[in-house]
Amino acid sequence: MSGKNLVLSRRMQSVADRISKGMILADVGCDHGYLSIWLCQSGKIPSAIAMDVNAGPLKKAEENVHLYGLKQRIQLRLSDGLMKLEAGEVDAVAIAGMGGGLTVRILKARPDVVEQLQELVLEPQSDVDQVRSYLFSIGFAIVDEDMVLEDGKFYPIIRALPETRKQEMESFKEDPAVEQLPEAAKLRYGRILLGKRHPVLKELILHDRKQAAGILERLLQNPTEKSLARIEELKKEMQWMEDALKLYEM
């Protein structure tokens, strides 16, 4: 099977595309190990440590690693997040397919590991604003982002480097129009995605606006003292959604 090329989903291909060539990778929550296999098979990285908290997926990952003839290059570890990783053992960490809150918890649990990383590639499936905010708080700069719509779901993919590697950031200039948006909007939708006028992000903003409008309509039909604050909050959110959409007209 080592001669057969693995094909990733669009979401996982976007994650793979954002991992730098030559990195030794820890893939946290590796599931069936496809990301590590593709990266090693393609020659993009020399080796990887595929980690999962559940024995079932890890066993499947082990079978796949053997199937593709990569047992010398991919280690497998049963691990809750980064707990079974030594500080300095890898250059990059990928965390894909988890909620944003869990992603942050995993990073918080091992600051000794994170502070020695050269790169983080994250694909949080919820609370992406929390992830972006946390990265800033620990001195990581978001240098690239993508968004994939797959099976009706929106997946943001974030590449972040420590501030000490800022000189290696992609040539992305801050967009004055983006910087005019409220901080909450930039954390939710991403400065880089907004600056790119990413077409999938536009679909997400339109989706969010429709949802917010529906909730607002229901609350306004029977407003209570308790719901007044939420009504005002929704109006503010919808305003910055409109402002974000105006970027696509520029």
Residue pairs with C-beta under 8 A, 6 or more apart in sequence:
1 67
1 68
1 69
2 68
2 69
2 70
4 68
5 41
6 34
6 37
6 38
6 41
6 68
8 16
8 34
8 35
8 38
9 150
10 148
10 150
11 96
11 123
11 148
11 150
11 155
11 157
12 34
12 35
12 38
12 96
14 123
14 146
14 148
14 155
14 157
15 35
15 94
15 96
15 121
15 123
15 157
16 35
16 38
16 39
16 44
17 146
18 121
18 144
18 146
18 157
18 159
19 25
19 39
19 44
19 45
19 92
19 94
19 119
19 121
20 92
20 118
20 119
21 44
21 45
22 44
22 45
22 46
22 91
23 45
23 90
23 91
23 92
23 118
23 119
24 45
24 46
24 47
24 48
24 49
24 89
24 90
24 91
24 92
25 36
25 39
25 45
25 47
25 48
25 49
25 90
25 91
25 92
25 93
25 94
26 48
26 49
26 51
26 82
26 85
26 89
26 90
26 92
26 93
26 94
27 33
27 35
27 36
27 48
27 49
27 50
27 51
27 94
27 96
28 51
28 79
28 81
28 82
28 93
28 94
28 95
28 106
29 51
29 52
29 53
29 95
29 96
29 97
29 98
30 36
30 50
30 51
30 52
30 57
30 58
30 61
30 76
31 52
31 57
31 60
31 61
31 97
32 57
32 60
32 61
32 64
33 50
33 60
33 61
33 62
33 64
33 65
33 74
33 76
34 64
35 50
35 94
35 96
36 48
36 49
36 50
36 61
36 65
36 70
36 74
37 64
37 65
37 68
37 70
37 74
39 45
39 48
40 46
40 47
40 48
40 70
40 73
40 74
41 68
41 70
46 73
47 73
47 74
47 75
48 73
48 74
48 75
49 74
49 75
49 76
49 77
49 85
49 89
49 90
50 58
50 61
50 65
50 74
50 75
50 76
50 77
51 58
51 76
51 77
51 78
51 79
51 81
51 82
51 84
51 85
52 58
52 61
52 78
52 79
53 78
53 79
53 80
53 81
55 78
58 76
58 77
58 78
61 76
62 76
65 71
65 74
65 76
77 84
77 85
78 84
79 85
81 105
81 106
81 109
81 110
82 93
82 106
82 107
82 109
82 110
82 113
82 114
83 109
83 110
85 110
85 113
86 113
87 110
87 112
87 113
87 115
87 116
88 116
89 113
90 117
91 117
91 118
91 119
92 117
92 118
92 119
92 120
92 121
93 113
93 114
93 117
93 119
93 120
93 121
94 120
94 121
94 122
94 123
95 103
95 106
95 107
95 120
95 121
95 122
95 123
95 124
96 121
96 122
96 123
96 157
97 123
97 125
98 106
98 124
98 125
99 124
99 125
99 126
99 127
100 124
100 125
100 126
100 127
100 128
100 129
100 130
100 131
101 126
101 127
101 130
103 122
103 124
103 131
104 130
104 131
104 134
107 114
107 120
107 134
107 138
108 134
111 138
114 120
114 138
115 138
115 162
117 162
118 161
118 162
118 165
119 159
119 160
119 161
120 135
120 140
120 158
120 159
120 160
120 161
121 157
121 158
121 159
121 160
122 131
122 157
122 158
122 160
123 155
123 156
123 157
123 158
124 130
124 131
124 156
124 158
125 153
125 155
128 156
128 158
128 187
128 188
128 190
129 184
129 187
129 188
131 158
132 142
132 158
132 187
132 190
133 187
135 141
135 142
135 158
135 160
136 142
139 162
139 163
140 160
140 161
140 162
140 163
141 160
141 161
141 162
141 163
141 166
141 169
142 158
142 159
142 160
142 190
142 191
142 192
143 159
143 160
143 161
143 168
143 169
143 170
143 172
143 192
144 158
144 159
144 170
144 172
144 192
145 156
145 157
145 158
145 159
145 190
145 192
145 193
145 196
145 198
146 156
146 157
146 193
146 198
147 154
147 155
147 156
147 157
147 193
147 198
147 200
147 201
147 204
148 154
148 155
148 157
148 200
149 155
149 200
149 203
154 200
154 203
154 204
154 207
156 190
156 193
158 190
161 168
161 169
172 192
172 195
173 195
174 191
174 195
175 191
175 194
175 195
175 247
177 247
177 250
178 186
178 191
178 194
178 195
178 247
179 186
179 191
180 243
181 194
181 240
181 243
181 244
182 240
184 237
184 240
185 194
185 240
185 241
185 243
185 244
186 194
189 201
189 204
189 205
189 244
190 201
193 201
194 201
194 244
194 247
197 247
197 248
197 250
202 245
202 248
205 241
205 244
205 245
206 245
208 241
209 238
209 241
209 242
209 245
212 234
212 237
212 238
212 241
213 238
215 234
216 231
216 234
216 235
216 238
219 227
219 230
219 231
219 234
220 231
223 231
